[in-house]
Amino acid sequence: MQSNKISLRQFIQYFKIAVTGKDQEFTSGSIRKAVFMLSIPMILEMLMESIFAIVDIMYVSQVSVNAVATIGLTESVITLVYAVAIGLSMAATAVVARRVGETDIKGASNAAVQVIFLGVFVAAIISVIGIVYPKEILGLMGAEPDLIAEGYGYTQVLLGGNVTIMLLFLINAIFRGAGDASVAMWTLILSNGLNIILDPIFIFGFGPVPAFGVQGAAIATTIGRGTAVVFQLVILFYGYSKIKIGVKDLMLRVGVMLNLIKVSLGGIGQFLIGTSSWVFLMRIMSEFGSEVLAGYTIAIRVMMFTLMPAWGMSNAAATLVGQNLGAKQPERAEQSVWKTGKYSAIFMGIVSVVYLVFAPEIIVLFNATPDVVKYGSLCLRVIAAGYLFYGYGMVVINAFNGAGDTKTPTYINFVCFWLLQLPFAYVMAITLDFGPAGVFWAITLAEVFIAIIAIIWFRKGHWKRVEV
């Protein structure tokens, strides 16, 4: 009993250190501890993002059906912003982690400045388009005139203020690369906490603040994210993290910037390949009616929530790889990936058992319509069959990104999503008449192949020689 108490006491102690960010040395000592210290704040960060998304749609759904549809259409457009932000953030994490591992903090700070410059430049272009053409953007997405009239303000504010989205992504990626995962976590807690408070005030009105309707959701989100960005910049300029930026650092460094762009292109490609494949899968699913589509949508939302710990661990692996390569310890970098992959696979294995046994009970919590429960449960069970592979594959793919080798995951995603998953889904579901199950098995098959190919290629070790 005593040993269990000590174990629990150690867990609580490590947890406190992880969320306060006191322990930032990841190129020596216990790899298991390093994985834990990085994973915990990253998992909490992503869970906070999920809570924000749920709360946001909960408030907006009280306004009107058009309001919810406006968010859906605008989010479809803003995935382009996410694509650039995610690609640049992968490059930022890889380059900053490498410089920190080399103990070149000045180089890491220079890279951070160039990432911020790039983010502001891209965001400025998108802002102009969003402010001037919000109605035309919704029209291109197929919105009806009444929806455009009610919702264009949301699109205008969110796209106009997209610099807050861009910088929130990029500066948090800088913190993660430096090993300051707890700072990134507290930044999102501030951003999403503010948004949850401000959402009902700006949507429904409160005191002197008028009711803005769906536009209020965009105002609240932009204020919340903007406040968090100011918080990030204060930390960067006043040196509460490993990375510190001074006024003298605010200059254009073309070589550093071009290197970041080169590394980020693979990350942008990964995101666009993944999101476009999901769009096509959704189109195939729509052939089977709204109840099947609803079951599929609920199942995917449930799975996305339980994927958060695995995502957190895969981000930890990326930081560990980058820093250890910078410290000229490629073998430690590789060991970090295998250990993190094992922990992720164990977690995903436990989740898969829960889904396989309790799938109907989980889906019925959201909707009790028989066909929704039937197909939502089938989706959960089929995709859960590949969860062990998914957990391991996610870590290995992100390890490539952490090494700065963003091209390899892009090629793997292209082959597995576009050349395997989509044709297999269409043939199985439509041509051979297996229905929705054909799509579900296509998803599982693709994730299994991604994991196998990624592990085989990772073992070859080419990623150890990538320069960033």
N, C-alpha and C positions, 0 to 999 in steps of 0.2 A: 504493500500500500504506500509505503514511504516513497518508493521510487516513482510511482505514478504521480504523487503530489509534487515531487521535484520536477518531473517532466512537465506537469501543468504549470508550475511556477515559472519554469524556463520559457514555456510557450508565451505566457502572459508578458514576461520580461522582454522577449524578442519582439512581440507584437507592439509593445509600447515604443521600443527603439525604432521599429520599422515606420510607424506612423509619425514619429517626431523627426525622423531622418538623421539621427545622431551618428549612426554607423554607416560610413560611405566608402569603406575600403573593400573592393570586390576582386582585386587581383591577387589576393593572398588569403590564407586561412581556409576555413570550411566552405566548400562549394554549396553544401546543403543550406548553411546559414545565409550565404549570399543570395541564393535563390529565394529563400523565405523573405529576407529583408527587402528585396526588390519587388517580389510578387504581391505581398500584402497591400501596399499602397496603390499599386497598379490595378489590382482587383477591385478595391474600394472605389477608386477613381471611375472605373467603368460601370460599376453598379450604380453609382450616383448619376451617371449619364443616362442609364436605363430608367431610373426613377423619374428623372426630368422629362423624358419622352412620354412616359405614362401620364404624369400629372398634366403636362401641356395639352395632350389630346383630350384628357378628361374635362378640363375647363372649356376648351373650344367646342367640344361636342354639345355643350349646353347652349351654344349660340345658334347654330343652324347646321343643316346638312351641307349647305354651300360652304360654310366656314371650314368644315372638316375637309371637304373636297379641295378647297383652296390650298390648305396646308399640304395635301397630298401632291397636287400639281406643282407647287412651288418647291417642295422637297425634291421632286424629280429633276427640276432645273438645277437646284443647288448641289446636286450630286457632282456636277462639274466642278464646283468650288471645292467640294470634299476631295475629288480626285486629285486636284493640284495640291491641296493642303496635305493629304495623306502621302502623296509622292514626295513632296518637299520634307515632310516630317520624318519619313524613313531615312532620307539623305541626312537630315539634321542629326538624328539619333546616331547614325553610323559614323559620321565625321566627328561629331563632338565626343562620342565614346572612344573613338580611336585616339584623338588628341589627348583626352584625359588619361587614357592608358599609357600614353607616351610621356605623361606628366608635362605636356605642353599646354598648360592652361591658357596661355596667351593665344595659341593657335585655335583652341576651342572657342574662346571669346570672339576671335575674328570670324570664325565660321558662323557663330550665333548672329552676329551683326549682319552678315551677308544674307542669311536665311530670312531675317526680319525685313531687310530691304526688298528681297524678292517677293515676299508675301504681300507687302504694302503695294508694290507695283502691280501685281496681278489683281489684287483686290480693288485697286483704284479703277482699273478698266471695267471690271464687273459692276462696280458701284454706279458708274456713269450709265451703263446699259440698263441696270435695274431701276434707276431713278427716272430715266427718260422714257423707257418703254415697258412699264409693268403690264399695261393692258394688252399690248401686242404679244408679250411673252405668254400670258395666260391663254390668249387666243390661239397661238401656235400649238399649245398643249391640248387644244380641243375644248376649252371651257365655253359654256353657254354665256350669252350676254348678261343674264341676271347674276351669274356667279362672278363674272369680271367686274361688274358694277359694285358688288358687295365686297369682293376680296382683293382688288388690285392694290389697296393700301398695304395689306400684309406683304405682298410680293415686293412692293416698292421699298418698304422699310427694311425687310430682311436682306434683300439683295443690295440695297443701298448701303447697309451697315455690315456687309459681309466681311469687312476687314477685321471685325471682332471674332468671327468664326476662324478666319485664316490665322490670325496671330495667336489665338487661344491654342489651336492645334500645334503651331510651330514652336512657340515658346515652351509649351509642355514637353514637346519632343526634345528640345534642348536640355531641359531639366532631367528627363529620363536618361538621355545619353550621358549626362554628367553623373548619373547615379542618384540624383536628387528626386527620386520618385515620390517622396512624401510631399514635396513642394507642389508637384503637378497635381497630386490628390487634393490638397487643401485649396488649390486654385479652382478646381472643378466644384468642390463643395461650396465655395463662395459663390461661384457663377450660378450654379443650379439652385442653391438655397435662395438666393436673391430672386431668381426667376419664379420659383414656386410662390414666394410672397407677393411679387409684383403682378403676376399673371391675373388674378381676380380683380386687382385694383384697376388695371388698365383695360381689361376686357369688359367688366361690368360697371366700372365707375366707383369712386369712393371719395367723399368730401369734395374738394375742389377739382379732383381729377374726373373728367367726363368719361362716359362709357365709349370706348373706341371699337368695341366688337372684336372681330378677328384681327384687325390691325393692332389692337392692344397686346395681343400675344407676341407679335413681332417686336413691338416697342419694349415690352418687358424682357424678352429674350436678349435684345440688343443691349439694353441697359445692364442686365446681369452679366453678359459676356464682356461688355466694355469695362465694367468695374473690375472684373477678374483680370483683364489685360493690363489695366493700370497697376494692379497688385503685382502682376508678373514683372512689369517693367521696373517697379520700385525695387523688387528683389534683385533683378539683374544689375541695376545701377548702383545699389547700395551694398551689394555683395553678401547677401544672406545665403547664397548658394555657392558652389564651387566656381561657377562662371560669374565673372564680374565684368561689366562693360562701363567704360568711361567715355566722356565726351570726345576725347581724342581718338577713340576707336571707331567713331561714326564716319567712316570714309569707305568709298567703293574700292573693293579689291577684286579685280576682274578674274584673276586666276582662281581664287577661292570660290567665287560665284559660279564660274563655268564648271568647276568640279562638282559643286552641289547640284547644278542643273543636270549634269551627266548622270549622276547617281540617282536623282529623283525621277528620271524618265521611266526607269524600270518600275518604280513604285506606282507611278501614275498608270502605267500599262496594266499592272496587276489589278488595280482597283477597277479600271474600266472593263477589263475582261470579265472579272467576277460579277460586277453589277449588271452588265449587259446580258450575261448568261441567265441571271435571275429574272430579268425582264422577259426573256424569251420563254423561260419555264412558266412564268405567271401567265403568259399568253396561251401556252398549251393547256394549262390547268383551267383557264376560262372556258374552254370547250365543253367542260363537264358540268357547268351550271354553278349558280351562286353558292349553294350549300357545300358543294365539294371545295370550291374556292375558299369559302369561309373556314372550313375545317383545316385546309392547308395553311391558310394565313395564321390561324390561332396556333397551330402546331409549330410553325416557324418562329412566331413571337416567343412561345414558351422556350424553345430550344435556344434562341438568341440570348435569353436571360441566363440560362444555365451555362452558356459558353463563356460568360464573363471571367470566371476564374482561369479557364484555359487561355483566354486572350491575355490576361494579366501575366501568367507564367511565360507565355511566348514573348511578350514584351521584355520580361526580365531576361530571357535567354538572349535577345538581341543586344541588350546593354552589356551583358556578361561577355558575349563574343567580341563586341567592339572594343571594350576596355582591355580584355586579356590579349587580343591581337596587338593592340597598341603597346602593351607591356611586354611584347615578344614572348608570350606564353600560349602558343597555338594549341598545345595539348590540353592545357587547363580550359581553354575556350571550348574545345571539343567535349571534354568531360562535363562541362557545365550544361551543354546541350543535351547529352544523353541522360543526365540526372533530371533535368527539368522536364524532358520528354517523358521519362518514367513517371514522375509525379503527376503530370498532366493526364497521361493515359490511365493511371489509377483512379483519378478523380472522374474522368469521363466514363470509365468502366462502371463505377458506382452509379452515376447518373443514368447510364444506359439500362441497368437492371431496374431502376425505379420506373423508367419509361416503359420498358417491356412488360412490367407487372401491372402498373397503375395507369396506363395510357388513357382508357375511357374515363376514369375518375378525374384525371387532370383536365381533359378537354371539357367535360360537363360543367366544370367550375365557370367556364366562360360562355358556353352555349349548350343547351340541352336538346337542340333539334337532332333527331336520330341520325340523319345523314351527315350532319356536321361532326357529331361524335364519332360516327363510323370511320369517316375518311381522315379526320384529325388524328384519331387513335392509330390508324394504319400508317399514317405519315410518321408519327412519333416512333412507332415500333420499327419500321423499316430503316429509317435514318439512324436510329439508336443502335442498330446492328453494326454500323460502321464507326461508332463513337470512339472506340479504342484507337483506331487508325487516325481519326480526325484529331484527337488530342495530341498524338505524337507528331502527326504531319504539320499541324499548326505551329508547333515549337520549332521544328526543323526549317520550315519555310521562313519563319521570322529570323532564324539564326543566319540564313543567307543574307537577309536584309541588314542585320546588325553588322555583318562583315563588309557591307557595302556592295555585295554582289546581288543587286536587285534584278539583273537580267535573267538569272537562272530561274527564280520563281515565276517570272513573267512567261518564259517558255513553257514551264511545267503547267501553269494555269491555262495557257493557250491550248496545249495538247489535250489536257484533261477536261476542260470546260467546253471549248468550242469544237474540238475534233472528236471527243468521246461523249461527253454528257448530253449535249443538245441533240445530236443525231440519234443517240440511243433512246433518249426520252421520247422523241417524236415517233420513231419506228415502233417502240414498245407500246406507247400510249395510244397512238392514232392508227398506224398501219397494221400492227398485229392485234389491236383492240384489247390490250391489257388494261386500258383505262388509267386512272390516276396512279395506280400501283407502278406503272411503267415509269412515271416521272420520279416517284419516290426512290425506286431502285437505281435510276440513273444518277440521282444525287449521291446515294451511298457508294455506288461503284466509282464515281469520279473522285470522291474523297479518299477512298481506299487506294486508288491508283496514284493520287497526289502524294500520299504518305509514302508508298513504296518507292516511287521514282525519286522523291526528295531524299529519302534515307540512303538509297543507292548512290545518288550523286553526291550527297554530303560526305559519304565515306571516302570518295575519291580525293577529297581534300583541296580541290582547286580554290575554294573560298579562302583558304589560309593565305593565299598569295595575292589577293586582291588589294590594290593600293587605293586609299581614299584620302 
